[in-house]
Amino acid sequence: MKTLEHTPRPGYFGPYGGRYVPETLMPPLLELENAYEGIMNSPQYRETLDELLRDYCGRRTPITLCDNLSRELGFRLFLKREDLLHTGAHKINNAIGQTLLAKMMGKTHVIAETGAGQHGVATATAAAKFGLRCTVFMGAKDAERQAPNVQRMKLLGARVIAVQNGSCTLKDAINEALRYWISHQHDTLYVFGTAAGPHPFPTIVRNLQSVIGRESIEQMKQQTGKLPDYVVACVGGGSNAIGMLHPFVPYDHVKLIGVEAGGTGEPGCEHSAAINLGKPGVLHGELTYLLQDEDGQILESSSISAGLDYPGVGPEHVYLHSIGRVHYGIAYDAEALSAFSRLSRTEGIIPALESSHALAWVFKHAADIPAGSDVLVNLSGRGDKDLAHALHYIPLD
Ligand SMILES: *Cc1c(COP(=O)(O)O)cnc(C)c1O
């Protein structure tokens, strides 16, 4: 018998995802879903986006063979260089795509949430390019911790609203942006920053970020004559990872790894490993895995990399975990810091602390990876933004 559970529903990944929102949020989400199905599939949208990705953002990004590290490790380590994109990380792939959609929908204003400030900067950048107004919601605590990114957003012409609710961090900024969207939907589009939130955001963001994996498949075939044996990416909300991993899912022989942030790793410490250590629950309109206490209250996440600091995770990751297609590992703060230094010294590339978690997983499991393997890591961003923070922990002499 065919039951409801077994009927594939749009916006669901197995039982995860969906659209668990108040009725007042349904009209803008339905309008977005229509635009996604219509405008985003139009040749005009696709051609304009391709041109912007190439001439404004700097795609396609190269794949670099780390030959010094490969000699040390006994297998070939390749990096997909999203760190070389305009604004320094993969986030612009998504921000430019959704902001272009806003423009073609006739909206004059985009809003965004931001934690560390990276998605806010990417959205402010895209809004400046398209001549749209931009408002960024940021937890008051984050706005204080990430002052340079607040200045960047303002320089780009955005208005930054410091959110004073709850824990004054990312999850509160998302709640506030959703609330604002309800009362300004006629002229405003919400540009969501990761592959999470209510349908259709997880699908839109995955489709926009999948350019990472699609290019990688072509480039690895060109450069090595085959696909890699392992593909590894760090998981915060999950956008760079799903963009890299999704196109590889059909290739069963390619091992896929997502790496969550384990925090300090001390017993009872705060972390951001929603898949490894969370439980099912609803947050920001989706059913997913969440860090929560026994009463189902959301716990504050914590990681040395602000970009991985989210108490939930995108629903497609939870599904890929549940069917065993992607393995989700953990890297701790100290391991990420050590990977941050190691890549800088041996290859002359300073990685973002987020991306350092993916590298750290590879270094930690190097002994289990067969000699002669090809390992591809998504270098989601560059580390300049993390320098001051990382140098608290890393001795330079
Ligand atoms: C924001 C960010 C991440 C984490 O976000 P995802 O949506 O999980 O990709 C990872 N790396 C960098 C460089 C970031 O800026």
The ligand as a Tripos MOL2 file, in Angstrom:
@<TRIPOS>MOLECULE
LIG
   15    15     1     0     0
SMALL
NO_CHARGES

@<TRIPOS>ATOM
      1 C1         29.3290   30.6680    5.7190 C.3       1 LIG1
      2 C2         30.4890   29.8300    5.3890 C.ar      1 LIG1
      3 C3         30.4700   28.4230    5.5510 C.ar      1 LIG1
      4 C4         29.3060   27.6930    6.1490 C.3       1 LIG1
      5 O1         28.1000   27.8350    5.4860 O.3       1 LIG1
      6 P1         27.4920   26.6630    4.6310 P.3       1 LIG1
      7 O2         26.1290   27.1370    4.2870 O.co2     1 LIG1
      8 O3         27.4890   25.4240    5.4750 O.co2     1 LIG1
      9 O4         28.3650   26.4950    3.4360 O.co2     1 LIG1
     10 C5         31.5740   27.6980    5.1550 C.ar      1 LIG1
     11 N1         32.6840   28.3000    4.6550 N.ar      1 LIG1
     12 C6         32.7470   29.6330    4.5080 C.ar      1 LIG1
     13 C7         33.9940   30.2280    3.9590 C.3       1 LIG1
     14 C8         31.6630   30.4530    4.8660 C.ar      1 LIG1
     15 O5         31.7490   31.7790    4.7160 O.3       1 LIG1
@<TRIPOS>BOND
     1     1     2 1
     2     2     3 ar
     3     2    14 ar
     4     3     4 1
     5     3    10 ar
     6     4     5 1
     7     5     6 1
     8     6     7 2
     9     6     8 1
    10     6     9 1
    11    10    11 ar
    12    11    12 ar
    13    12    13 1
    14    12    14 ar
    15    14    15 1
@<TRIPOS>SUBSTRUCTURE
     1 LIG1         1 GROUP 0 **** ****
